[in-house]
Amino acid sequence: MIGKGKDVIQIYLRRFFDFIEPVKDIAYFLFLFLFFELLWKLSVHEADNGELLIVWGKDITSYIYPICLWTAQFTYYIIHNLFGFSSFNIDGLLIYFDNSLKMKIIWGCTGVKQMLLFIFILICYKGPAKKKLVFIPLSVLLLFFVNILRLIVSAFMIKDGFPDWFIPINESLNNVTWNNTPQSYWKFYEDWYYFFHDGFFKWIYYDGVMFLLWLFWQEKYNLPYQRSEI
């Protein structure tokens, strides 16, 4: 009976592995993604609305402040100097157009977490080690510029307030009521900002760019490498 039980288990295991074979690489990518997120949750604590970064009980906000400042300055330089918008301002970590909502570049706006996540995935993923030494730095550089683009687009999205069509959407999403007061206006204005900066654009950053980078690695380097090893 014990032998038959083992045979049944082996049959089901073979069926399971045959079932996931076509998507095993994506499954491993997702596993690494979720495992990193778990490690991050266990190791990192965000306080004061995300402005403080505490790792293993130690406040390292001061160490990452220069990265936040440089990110703000770089974004300001592109919009103000390269694009020529003289109405775009910078005040420390705050960047904003005249009379618009101010964006504060805290550590979560720098893309550092996403870069570390992708480095972790590529290090743990299969493929030629020498190629990783080149692909990882180039990918991190691309992720940096995509994050800057995210900040630039976010700044322009909130430059002139929010459109009227957002009012019923925000009432439904955040369970708030529009009552045509200054307080209501600024509440909806902030929600409009978070809708894109922390919502739509962040998921494009996570699910879009990083997945495409991994897919490029998988198709261009890993699969040919695995075939050459057979």
Phi and psi in degrees as GROMACS dihedral restraints (atoms count N, CA, C in turn):
[ dihedral_restraints ]
;  ai    aj    ak    al  type     phi  dphi    fc
    3     4     5     6     1   -64.2    20    10
    4     5     6     7     1   -41.2    20    10
    6     7     8     9     1   -63.0    20    10
    7     8     9    10     1   -41.5    20    10
    9    10    11    12     1   -64.8    20    10
   10    11    12    13     1   -37.2    20    10
   12    13    14    15     1   -63.1    20    10
   13    14    15    16     1   -41.2    20    10
   15    16    17    18     1   -65.6    20    10
   16    17    18    19     1   -39.2    20    10
   18    19    20    21     1   -62.4    20    10
   19    20    21    22     1   -39.8    20    10
   21    22    23    24     1   -64.8    20    10
   22    23    24    25     1   -43.0    20    10
   24    25    26    27     1   -61.7    20    10
   25    26    27    28     1   -43.0    20    10
   27    28    29    30     1   -63.9    20    10
   28    29    30    31     1   -39.0    20    10
   30    31    32    33     1   -62.1    20    10
   31    32    33    34     1   -46.3    20    10
   33    34    35    36     1   -66.7    20    10
   34    35    36    37     1   -35.8    20    10
   36    37    38    39     1   -65.9    20    10
   37    38    39    40     1   -41.3    20    10
   39    40    41    42     1   -63.4    20    10
   40    41    42    43     1   -41.4    20    10
   42    43    44    45     1   -63.1    20    10
   43    44    45    46     1   -39.8    20    10
   45    46    47    48     1   -63.4    20    10
   46    47    48    49     1   -47.0    20    10
   48    49    50    51     1   -68.2    20    10
   49    50    51    52     1   -33.8    20    10
   51    52    53    54     1   -65.9    20    10
   52    53    54    55     1   -34.7    20    10
   54    55    56    57     1   -68.4    20    10
   55    56    57    58     1   -41.4    20    10
   57    58    59    60     1   -89.8    20    10
   58    59    60    61     1    -4.3    20    10
   60    61    62    63     1   -52.9    20    10
   61    62    63    64     1   -45.7    20    10
   63    64    65    66     1   -64.7    20    10
   64    65    66    67     1   -23.4    20    10
   66    67    68    69     1  -120.5    20    10
   67    68    69    70     1    18.7    20    10
   69    70    71    72     1   -65.2    20    10
   70    71    72    73     1   -33.7    20    10
   72    73    74    75     1   -69.5    20    10
   73    74    75    76     1   -42.2    20    10
   75    76    77    78     1   -64.7    20    10
   76    77    78    79     1   -38.9    20    10
   78    79    80    81     1   -62.8    20    10
   79    80    81    82     1   -39.1    20    10
   81    82    83    84     1   -68.8    20    10
   82    83    84    85     1   -39.2    20    10
   84    85    86    87     1   -58.3    20    10
   85    86    87    88     1   -47.2    20    10
   87    88    89    90     1   -65.6    20    10
   88    89    90    91     1   -36.7    20    10
   90    91    92    93     1   -61.8    20    10
   91    92    93    94     1   -47.2    20    10
   93    94    95    96     1   -63.0    20    10
   94    95    96    97     1   -39.6    20    10
   96    97    98    99     1   -59.1    20    10
   97    98    99   100     1   -51.2    20    10
   99   100   101   102     1   -70.3    20    10
  100   101   102   103     1   -34.5    20    10
  102   103   104   105     1   -65.3    20    10
  103   104   105   106     1   -40.9    20    10
  105   106   107   108     1   -63.7    20    10
  106   107   108   109     1   -42.6    20    10
  108   109   110   111     1   -60.2    20    10
  109   110   111   112     1   -39.2    20    10
  111   112   113   114     1   -64.9    20    10
  112   113   114   115     1   -46.2    20    10
  114   115   116   117     1   -60.1    20    10
  115   116   117   118     1   -39.3    20    10
  117   118   119   120     1   -64.1    20    10
  118   119   120   121     1   -45.2    20    10
  120   121   122   123     1   -62.4    20    10
  121   122   123   124     1   -37.0    20    10
  123   124   125   126     1   -76.0    20    10
  124   125   126   127     1   -26.5    20    10
  126   127   128   129     1  -103.1    20    10
  127   128   129   130     1   -28.2    20    10
  129   130   131   132     1  -116.6    20    10
  130   131   132   133     1   137.2    20    10
  132   133   134   135     1  -125.9    20    10
  133   134   135   136     1   130.7    20    10
  135   136   137   138     1  -102.1    20    10
  136   137   138   139     1   129.8    20    10
  138   139   140   141     1  -129.0    20    10
  139   140   141   142     1   165.7    20    10
  141   142   143   144     1    54.1    20    10
  142   143   144   145     1    53.9    20    10
  144   145   146   147     1    58.6    20    10
  145   146   147   148     1    35.2    20    10
  147   148   149   150     1    85.7    20    10
  148   149   150   151     1     1.3    20    10
  150   151   152   153     1   -82.0    20    10
  151   152   153   154     1   -21.4    20    10
  153   154   155   156     1  -104.4    20    10
  154   155   156   157     1   138.0    20    10
  156   157   158   159     1  -118.4    20    10
  157   158   159   160     1   114.7    20    10
  159   160   161   162     1  -118.2    20    10
  160   161   162   163     1   119.7    20    10
  162   163   164   165     1  -115.5    20    10
  163   164   165   166     1   120.2    20    10
  165   166   167   168     1    50.4    20    10
  166   167   168   169     1    41.7    20    10
  168   169   170   171     1    82.8    20    10
  169   170   171   172     1    -1.6    20    10
  171   172   173   174     1  -107.6    20    10
  172   173   174   175     1   129.3    20    10
  174   175   176   177     1   -77.2    20    10
  175   176   177   178     1   113.0    20    10
  177   178   179   180     1  -112.0    20    10
  178   179   180   181     1    19.4    20    10
  180   181   182   183     1   -57.2    20    10
  181   182   183   184     1   -40.3    20    10
  183   184   185   186     1   -64.6    20    10
  184   185   186   187     1   -28.5    20    10
  186   187   188   189     1   -74.4    20    10
  187   188   189   190     1   -31.2    20    10
  189   190   191   192     1   -94.5    20    10
  190   191   192   193     1    -7.6    20    10
  192   193   194   195     1   -55.4    20    10
  193   194   195   196     1   -44.9    20    10
  195   196   197   198     1   -58.4    20    10
  196   197   198   199     1   -33.7    20    10
  198   199   200   201     1   -68.4    20    10
  199   200   201   202     1   -40.7    20    10
  201   202   203   204     1   -61.6    20    10
  202   203   204   205     1   -45.7    20    10
  204   205   206   207     1   -64.2    20    10
  205   206   207   208     1   -42.9    20    10
  207   208   209   210     1   -66.2    20    10
  208   209   210   211     1   -37.1    20    10
  210   211   212   213     1   -63.4    20    10
  211   212   213   214     1   -43.9    20    10
  213   214   215   216     1   -62.8    20    10
  214   215   216   217     1   -44.9    20    10
  216   217   218   219     1   -66.0    20    10
  217   218   219   220     1   -38.6    20    10
  219   220   221   222     1   -67.3    20    10
  220   221   222   223     1   -42.0    20    10
  222   223   224   225     1   -63.7    20    10
  223   224   225   226     1   -43.2    20    10
  225   226   227   228     1   -60.7    20    10
  226   227   228   229     1   -43.4    20    10
  228   229   230   231     1   -60.7    20    10
  229   230   231   232     1   -42.1    20    10
  231   232   233   234     1   -66.0    20    10
  232   233   234   235     1   -48.8    20    10
  234   235   236   237     1   -71.8    20    10
  235   236   237   238     1   -44.5    20    10
  237   238   239   240     1   -79.6    20    10
  238   239   240   241     1   -47.0    20    10
  240   241   242   243     1   -89.5    20    10
  241   242   243   244     1   -50.7    20    10
  243   244   245   246     1   -75.3    20    10
  244   245   246   247     1   -46.0    20    10
  246   247   248   249     1   -82.0    20    10
  247   248   249   250     1   -18.9    20    10
  249   250   251   252     1    80.6    20    10
  250   251   252   253     1    25.7    20    10
  252   253   254   255     1   -90.6    20    10
  253   254   255   256     1    95.5    20    10
  255   256   257   258     1   -68.7    20    10
  256   257   258   259     1   -16.3    20    10
  258   259   260   261     1   -82.3    20    10
  259   260   261   262     1    -0.2    20    10
  261   262   263   264     1   -91.5    20    10
  262   263   264   265     1   132.8    20    10
  264   265   266   267     1  -124.7    20    10
  265   266   267   268     1   162.6    20    10
  267   268   269   270     1  -137.3    20    10
  268   269   270   271     1   137.4    20    10
  270   271   272   273     1  -142.0    20    10
  271   272   273   274     1    89.9    20    10
  273   274   275   276     1    67.6    20    10
  274   275   276   277     1  -116.9    20    10
  276   277   278   279     1   -91.5    20    10
  277   278   279   280     1    -2.4    20    10
  279   280   281   282     1   -91.3    20    10
  280   281   282   283     1   129.4    20    10
  282   283   284   285     1  -127.6    20    10
  283   284   285   286     1   139.2    20    10
  285   286   287   288     1  -171.1    20    10
  286   287   288   289     1   154.5    20    10
  288   289   290   291     1   -84.0    20    10
  289   290   291   292     1   158.8    20    10
  291   292   293   294     1   -54.7    20    10
  292   293   294   295     1   132.5    20    10
  294   295   296   297     1    62.6    20    10
  295   296   297   298     1    20.4    20    10
  297   298   299   300     1  -113.7    20    10
  298   299   300   301     1   171.7    20    10
  300   301   302   303     1   -61.8    20    10
  301   302   303   304     1   141.6    20    10
  303   304   305   306     1   -94.5    20    10
  304   305   306   307     1   134.0    20    10
  306   307   308   309     1   -97.0    20    10
  307   308   309   310     1   124.4    20    10
  309   310   311   312     1  -102.3    20    10
  310   311   312   313     1   122.0    20    10
  312   313   314   315     1   -85.2    20    10
  313   314   315   316     1    95.0    20    10
  315   316   317   318     1   -93.7    20    10
  316   317   318   319     1  -179.5    20    10
  318   319   320   321     1   -60.2    20    10
  319   320   321   322     1   -33.3    20    10
  321   322   323   324     1   -67.0    20    10
  322   323   324   325     1   -16.8    20    10
  324   325   326   327     1   -86.4    20    10
  325   326   327   328     1    -8.0    20    10
  327   328   329   330     1   -83.7    20    10
  328   329   330   331     1   -16.5    20    10
  330   331   332   333     1    79.6    20    10
  331   332   333   334     1     8.0    20    10
  333   334   335   336     1   -60.5    20    10
  334   335   336   337     1   -44.0    20    10
  336   337   338   339     1   -60.3    20    10
  337   338   339   340     1   -45.2    20    10
  339   340   341   342     1   -64.3    20    10
  340   341   342   343     1   -37.4    20    10
  342   343   344   345     1   -66.2    20    10
  343   344   345   346     1   -43.5    20    10
  345   346   347   348     1   -63.4    20    10
  346   347   348   349     1   -38.7    20    10
  348   349   350   351     1   -60.4    20    10
  349   350   351   352     1   -46.9    20    10
  351   352   353   354     1   -68.4    20    10
  352   353   354   355     1   -38.0    20    10
  354   355   356   357     1   -59.9    20    10
  355   356   357   358     1   -44.6    20    10
  357   358   359   360     1   -60.0    20    10
  358   359   360   361     1   -45.9    20    10
  360   361   362   363     1   -62.3    20    10
  361   362   363   364     1   -45.4    20    10
  363   364   365   366     1   -68.6    20    10
  364   365   366   367     1   -37.1    20    10
  366   367   368   369     1   -63.8    20    10
  367   368   369   370     1   -41.4    20    10
  369   370   371   372     1   -82.8    20    10
  370   371   372   373     1   -14.1    20    10
  372   373   374   375     1   -86.3    20    10
  373   374   375   376     1   164.4    20    10
  375   376   377   378     1   -76.1    20    10
  376   377   378   379     1   160.3    20    10
  378   379   380   381     1   135.2    20    10
  379   380   381   382     1   167.2    20    10
  381   382   383   384     1   -66.3    20    10
  382   383   384   385     1   126.7    20    10
  384   385   386   387     1   -62.0    20    10
  385   386   387   388     1   -38.7    20    10
  387   388   389   390     1   -64.7    20    10
  388   389   390   391     1   -36.6    20    10
  390   391   392   393     1   -67.3    20    10
  391   392   393   394     1   -33.3    20    10
  393   394   395   396     1   -63.7    20    10
  394   395   396   397     1   -34.2    20    10
  396   397   398   399     1   -62.1    20    10
  397   398   399   400     1   -24.7    20    10
  399   400   401   402     1   -97.9    20    10
  400   401   402   403     1   -43.1    20    10
  402   403   404   405     1   -66.9    20    10
  403   404   405   406     1   -39.6    20    10
  405   406   407   408     1   -63.9    20    10
  406   407   408   409     1   -51.0    20    10
  408   409   410   411     1   -60.7    20    10
  409   410   411   412     1   -40.1    20    10
  411   412   413   414     1   -65.0    20    10
  412   413   414   415     1   -38.1    20    10
  414   415   416   417     1   -66.8    20    10
  415   416   417   418     1   -41.7    20    10
  417   418   419   420     1   -62.4    20    10
  418   419   420   421     1   -40.8    20    10
  420   421   422   423     1   -62.9    20    10
  421   422   423   424     1   -42.8    20    10
  423   424   425   426     1   -64.5    20    10
  424   425   426   427     1   -41.8    20    10
  426   427   428   429     1   -62.8    20    10
  427   428   429   430     1   -36.1    20    10
  429   430   431   432     1   -61.5    20    10
  430   431   432   433     1   -48.1    20    10
  432   433   434   435     1   -69.1    20    10
  433   434   435   436     1   -33.6    20    10
  435   436   437   438     1   -65.2    20    10
  436   437   438   439     1   -38.0    20    10
  438   439   440   441     1   -66.2    20    10
  439   440   441   442     1   -40.4    20    10
  441   442   443   444     1   -61.7    20    10
  442   443   444   445     1   -41.2    20    10
  444   445   446   447     1   -61.7    20    10
  445   446   447   448     1   -38.7    20    10
  447   448   449   450     1   -60.2    20    10
  448   449   450   451     1   -41.8    20    10
  450   451   452   453     1   -68.9    20    10
  451   452   453   454     1   -40.0    20    10
  453   454   455   456     1   -62.7    20    10
  454   455   456   457     1   -48.9    20    10
  456   457   458   459     1   -62.9    20    10
  457   458   459   460     1   -39.9    20    10
  459   460   461   462     1   -60.1    20    10
  460   461   462   463     1   -41.5    20    10
  462   463   464   465     1   -61.9    20    10
  463   464   465   466     1   -42.4    20    10
  465   466   467   468     1   -72.2    20    10
  466   467   468   469     1   -30.3    20    10
  468   469   470   471     1   -65.5    20    10
  469   470   471   472     1   -29.1    20    10
  471   472   473   474     1  -105.0    20    10
  472   473   474   475     1     8.2    20    10
  474   475   476   477     1   -59.7    20    10
  475   476   477   478     1   -41.4    20    10
  477   478   479   480     1  -120.8    20    10
  478   479   480   481     1    39.1    20    10
  480   481   482   483     1    80.2    20    10
  481   482   483   484     1  -149.1    20    10
  483   484   485   486     1  -131.8    20    10
  484   485   486   487     1   153.7    20    10
  486   487   488   489     1   -77.5    20    10
  487   488   489   490     1   159.0    20    10
  489   490   491   492     1   -63.6    20    10
  490   491   492   493     1   -32.2    20    10
  492   493   494   495     1   -66.5    20    10
  493   494   495   496     1   -15.6    20    10
  495   496   497   498     1   -75.7    20    10
  496   497   498   499     1   -21.7    20    10
  498   499   500   501     1   -58.8    20    10
  499   500   501   502     1   -54.8    20    10
  501   502   503   504     1   -65.5    20    10
  502   503   504   505     1   -32.0    20    10
  504   505   506   507     1   -64.8    20    10
  505   506   507   508     1   -45.7    20    10
  507   508   509   510     1   -68.6    20    10
  508   509   510   511     1   -35.4    20    10
  510   511   512   513     1   -60.0    20    10
  511   512   513   514     1   -38.2    20    10
  513   514   515   516     1   -76.1    20    10
  514   515   516   517     1   -42.0    20    10
  516   517   518   519     1   -70.5    20    10
  517   518   519   520     1   -43.6    20    10
  519   520   521   522     1  -110.6    20    10
  520   521   522   523     1     7.5    20    10
  522   523   524   525     1    54.8    20    10
  523   524   525   526     1    47.2    20    10
  525   526   527   528     1  -120.1    20    10
  526   527   528   529     1   163.9    20    10
  528   529   530   531     1  -122.0    20    10
  529   530   531   532     1   130.2    20    10
  531   532   533   534     1   -81.4    20    10
  532   533   534   535     1   123.1    20    10
  534   535   536   537     1  -125.3    20    10
  535   536   537   538     1    15.8    20    10
  537   538   539   540     1    59.5    20    10
  538   539   540   541     1    41.9    20    10
  540   541   542   543     1  -117.5    20    10
  541   542   543   544     1   162.2    20    10
  543   544   545   546     1   -57.3    20    10
  544   545   546   547     1   -39.5    20    10
  546   547   548   549     1   -63.2    20    10
  547   548   549   550     1   -42.4    20    10
  549   550   551   552     1   -65.5    20    10
  550   551   552   553     1   -39.4    20    10
  552   553   554   555     1   -59.8    20    10
  553   554   555   556     1   -48.7    20    10
  555   556   557   558     1   -70.8    20    10
  556   557   558   559     1   -30.1    20    10
  558   559   560   561     1   -64.5    20    10
  559   560   561   562     1   -46.3    20    10
  561   562   563   564     1   -69.4    20    10
  562   563   564   565     1   -32.6    20    10
  564   565   566   567     1   -62.4    20    10
  565   566   567   568     1   -46.2    20    10
  567   568   569   570     1   -63.9    20    10
  568   569   570   571     1   -41.2    20    10
  570   571   572   573     1   -64.5    20    10
  571   572   573   574     1   -35.7    20    10
  573   574   575   576     1   -61.9    20    10
  574   575   576   577     1   -41.6    20    10
  576   577   578   579     1   -64.0    20    10
  577   578   579   580     1   -49.9    20    10
  579   580   581   582     1   -66.8    20    10
  580   581   582   583     1   -29.2    20    10
  582   583   584   585     1   -57.9    20    10
  583   584   585   586     1   -38.1    20    10
  585   586   587   588     1   -94.6    20    10
  586   587   588   589     1   -52.3    20    10
  588   589   590   591     1   -64.7    20    10
  589   590   591   592     1   -48.2    20    10
  591   592   593   594     1   -97.5    20    10
  592   593   594   595     1    -6.7    20    10
  594   595   596   597     1  -112.3    20    10
  595   596   597   598     1   -89.2    20    10
  597   598   599   600     1   -56.5    20    10
  598   599   600   601     1   -51.8    20    10
  600   601   602   603     1   -69.7    20    10
  601   602   603   604     1   -33.7    20    10
  603   604   605   606     1   -66.9    20    10
  604   605   606   607     1   -39.4    20    10
  606   607   608   609     1   -70.9    20    10
  607   608   609   610     1   -32.1    20    10
  609   610   611   612     1   -62.2    20    10
  610   611   612   613     1   -40.7    20    10
  612   613   614   615     1   -62.8    20    10
  613   614   615   616     1   -48.1    20    10
  615   616   617   618     1   -69.9    20    10
  616   617   618   619     1   -64.0    20    10
  618   619   620   621     1   -77.4    20    10
  619   620   621   622     1   -27.9    20    10
  621   622   623   624     1   -88.2    20    10
  622   623   624   625     1   -71.7    20    10
  624   625   626   627     1   -64.3    20    10
  625   626   627   628     1   -47.7    20    10
  627   628   629   630     1   -65.9    20    10
  628   629   630   631     1   -39.3    20    10
  630   631   632   633     1   -65.6    20    10
  631   632   633   634     1   -40.3    20    10
  633   634   635   636     1   -66.5    20    10
  634   635   636   637     1   -37.7    20    10
  636   637   638   639     1   -63.4    20    10
  637   638   639   640     1   -44.4    20    10
  639   640   641   642     1   -62.7    20    10
  640   641   642   643     1   -42.1    20    10
  642   643   644   645     1   -62.6    20    10
  643   644   645   646     1   -39.6    20    10
  645   646   647   648     1   -62.9    20    10
  646   647   648   649     1   -43.8    20    10
  648   649   650   651     1   -61.1    20    10
  649   650   651   652     1   -43.8    20    10
  651   652   653   654     1   -61.6    20    10
  652   653   654   655     1   -48.2    20    10
  654   655   656   657     1   -78.9    20    10
  655   656   657   658     1   -37.7    20    10
  657   658   659   660     1   -83.8    20    10
  658   659   660   661     1   -36.5    20    10
  660   661   662   663     1  -119.7    20    10
  661   662   663   664     1   -48.2    20    10
  663   664   665   666     1   -69.9    20    10
  664   665   666   667     1   -50.6    20    10
  666   667   668   669     1   -60.8    20    10
  667   668   669   670     1   -46.7    20    10
  669   670   671   672     1   -59.9    20    10
  670   671   672   673     1   -36.7    20    10
  672   673   674   675     1   -65.9    20    10
  673   674   675   676     1   -43.1    20    10
  675   676   677   678     1   -65.4    20    10
  676   677   678   679     1   -38.6    20    10
  678   679   680   681     1   -66.9    20    10
  679   680   681   682     1   -34.4    20    10
  681   682   683   684     1   -71.9    20    10
  682   683   684   685     1   -21.2    20    10
  684   685   686   687     1   -83.8    20    10
  685   686   687   688     1   -14.0    20    10
